[in-house]
């Protein structure tokens, strides 16, 4: 039996961002998106969504205080 890790209640939503989304999201910040925190290519969710090294992920978590909290990671390795 294969379990979809993305369906687990403790795993936040991970999405691979398009080039346009990256340009829009990071156009008005004073750092390069390549300096984002890293996530390993061996991470189970990275493998599940077929993300490749260099891809930028949008990770959306549910938060009791903020409703939703979005963070970004770049795949390395």
C-alpha atoms as an extended CHARMM CRD file, in Angstrom:
* protein
*
        77  EXT
         1         1  UNK       CA              0.0000000000        0.0000000000        0.0000000000  PROA      1               0.0000000000
         2         2  UNK       CA              1.4210000000        3.3560000000       -1.0480000000  PROA      2               0.0000000000
         3         3  UNK       CA              0.6640000000        6.4120000000        1.0680000000  PROA      3               0.0000000000
         4         4  UNK       CA              0.5890000000        9.9120000000       -0.4330000000  PROA      4               0.0000000000
         5         5  UNK       CA              2.7520000000       11.9750000000        1.9230000000  PROA      5               0.0000000000
         6         6  UNK       CA              1.0570000000       15.1740000000        0.7460000000  PROA      6               0.0000000000
         7         7  UNK       CA             -2.2580000000       13.9730000000        2.1720000000  PROA      7               0.0000000000
         8         8  UNK       CA             -0.8780000000       13.6690000000        5.7080000000  PROA      8               0.0000000000
         9         9  UNK       CA             -2.3530000000       16.2630000000        8.0750000000  PROA      9               0.0000000000
        10        10  UNK       CA              1.0780000000       17.3580000000        9.3530000000  PROA      10              0.0000000000
        11        11  UNK       CA              2.6040000000       17.9700000000        5.9140000000  PROA      11              0.0000000000
        12        12  UNK       CA              2.0360000000       21.5080000000        4.5800000000  PROA      12              0.0000000000
        13        13  UNK       CA              1.1700000000       22.1600000000        0.9510000000  PROA      13              0.0000000000
        14        14  UNK       CA              4.2730000000       22.2750000000       -1.2800000000  PROA      14              0.0000000000
        15        15  UNK       CA              4.1170000000       23.7500000000       -4.7970000000  PROA      15              0.0000000000
        16        16  UNK       CA              6.7870000000       24.2630000000       -7.4380000000  PROA      16              0.0000000000
        17        17  UNK       CA              6.7330000000       27.9020000000       -8.5060000000  PROA      17              0.0000000000
        18        18  UNK       CA              6.8390000000       28.9430000000      -12.1660000000  PROA      18              0.0000000000
        19        19  UNK       CA              9.3990000000       31.4390000000      -13.4760000000  PROA      19              0.0000000000
        20        20  UNK       CA              6.6470000000       34.0960000000      -13.6760000000  PROA      20              0.0000000000
        21        21  UNK       CA              5.5650000000       33.4550000000      -10.0740000000  PROA      21              0.0000000000
        22        22  UNK       CA              9.1770000000       33.7340000000       -8.8980000000  PROA      22              0.0000000000
        23        23  UNK       CA              9.6510000000       37.0080000000      -10.7960000000  PROA      23              0.0000000000
        24        24  UNK       CA              6.4170000000       38.4560000000       -9.3620000000  PROA      24              0.0000000000
        25        25  UNK       CA              7.0460000000       37.3140000000       -5.7900000000  PROA      25              0.0000000000
        26        26  UNK       CA             10.6830000000       38.3830000000       -5.5210000000  PROA      26              0.0000000000
        27        27  UNK       CA             10.7380000000       41.4990000000       -7.7310000000  PROA      27              0.0000000000
        28        28  UNK       CA             10.4020000000       43.9660000000       -4.8450000000  PROA      28              0.0000000000
        29        29  UNK       CA             12.7240000000       42.3810000000       -2.2850000000  PROA      29              0.0000000000
        30        30  UNK       CA             16.3540000000       43.2880000000       -1.6920000000  PROA      30              0.0000000000
        31        31  UNK       CA             17.7400000000       39.7560000000       -1.9240000000  PROA      31              0.0000000000
        32        32  UNK       CA             18.0960000000       37.1930000000       -4.6590000000  PROA      32              0.0000000000
        33        33  UNK       CA             15.6680000000       34.2720000000       -4.5090000000  PROA      33              0.0000000000
        34        34  UNK       CA             18.7180000000       32.0080000000       -4.8390000000  PROA      34              0.0000000000
        35        35  UNK       CA             19.5580000000       32.9740000000       -1.2330000000  PROA      35              0.0000000000
        36        36  UNK       CA             16.3600000000       31.3700000000        0.0890000000  PROA      36              0.0000000000
        37        37  UNK       CA             16.6260000000       28.6460000000        2.7290000000  PROA      37              0.0000000000
        38        38  UNK       CA             17.3990000000       25.2730000000        1.1970000000  PROA      38              0.0000000000
        39        39  UNK       CA             15.4350000000       22.0380000000        1.1060000000  PROA      39              0.0000000000
        40        40  UNK       CA             17.2110000000       18.8190000000        0.1500000000  PROA      40              0.0000000000
        41        41  UNK       CA             16.3010000000       17.0170000000       -3.0510000000  PROA      41              0.0000000000
        42        42  UNK       CA             16.0530000000       13.8400000000       -0.9510000000  PROA      42              0.0000000000
        43        43  UNK       CA             13.1720000000       15.2960000000        1.1070000000  PROA      43              0.0000000000
        44        44  UNK       CA             10.1480000000       12.9640000000        0.7400000000  PROA      44              0.0000000000
        45        45  UNK       CA              7.7840000000       15.7560000000       -0.3400000000  PROA      45              0.0000000000
        46        46  UNK       CA             10.3270000000       17.1130000000       -2.8560000000  PROA      46              0.0000000000
        47        47  UNK       CA             10.4890000000       13.6380000000       -4.3720000000  PROA      47              0.0000000000
        48        48  UNK       CA              6.6850000000       13.2780000000       -4.3090000000  PROA      48              0.0000000000
        49        49  UNK       CA              6.1410000000       16.4710000000       -6.3340000000  PROA      49              0.0000000000
        50        50  UNK       CA              9.0780000000       15.7410000000       -8.6660000000  PROA      50              0.0000000000
        51        51  UNK       CA             10.9310000000       18.9540000000       -7.7900000000  PROA      51              0.0000000000
        52        52  UNK       CA             14.4340000000       19.2910000000       -9.1600000000  PROA      52              0.0000000000
        53        53  UNK       CA             17.5470000000       21.0680000000       -7.9380000000  PROA      53              0.0000000000
        54        54  UNK       CA             17.0940000000       24.8170000000       -8.4230000000  PROA      54              0.0000000000
        55        55  UNK       CA             13.2790000000       24.7270000000       -8.2120000000  PROA      55              0.0000000000
        56        56  UNK       CA             11.6690000000       27.2060000000       -5.8270000000  PROA      56              0.0000000000
        57        57  UNK       CA              8.9230000000       25.8050000000       -3.6150000000  PROA      57              0.0000000000
        58        58  UNK       CA              6.0440000000       27.7020000000       -2.0460000000  PROA      58              0.0000000000
        59        59  UNK       CA              5.1320000000       26.0300000000        1.2460000000  PROA      59              0.0000000000
        60        60  UNK       CA              1.7780000000       26.9830000000        2.7490000000  PROA      60              0.0000000000
        61        61  UNK       CA              1.1030000000       26.0840000000        6.3710000000  PROA      61              0.0000000000
        62        62  UNK       CA             -2.0820000000       26.5290000000        8.3510000000  PROA      62              0.0000000000
        63        63  UNK       CA             -1.5930000000       28.8020000000       11.3420000000  PROA      63              0.0000000000
        64        64  UNK       CA             -3.8660000000       29.3960000000       14.3110000000  PROA      64              0.0000000000
        65        65  UNK       CA             -2.6850000000       33.0030000000       14.5810000000  PROA      65              0.0000000000
        66        66  UNK       CA             -2.1180000000       33.9940000000       10.9370000000  PROA      66              0.0000000000
        67        67  UNK       CA             -4.6320000000       31.7560000000        9.1690000000  PROA      67              0.0000000000
        68        68  UNK       CA             -2.0420000000       30.7980000000        6.5670000000  PROA      68              0.0000000000
        69        69  UNK       CA              1.7070000000       31.2040000000        6.6060000000  PROA      69              0.0000000000
        70        70  UNK       CA              3.6490000000       31.0320000000        3.3310000000  PROA      70              0.0000000000
        71        71  UNK       CA              7.3620000000       30.3660000000        3.1690000000  PROA      71              0.0000000000
        72        72  UNK       CA              9.7350000000       29.6120000000        0.3030000000  PROA      72              0.0000000000
        73        73  UNK       CA             12.5800000000       27.1340000000       -0.1590000000  PROA      73              0.0000000000
        74        74  UNK       CA             14.9760000000       26.3820000000       -2.9980000000  PROA      74              0.0000000000
        75        75  UNK       CA             15.7430000000       22.7460000000       -3.7890000000  PROA      75              0.0000000000
        76        76  UNK       CA             19.4000000000       21.8450000000       -3.4830000000  PROA      76              0.0000000000
        77        77  UNK       CA             21.3260000000       18.7370000000       -4.3140000000  PROA      77              0.0000000000
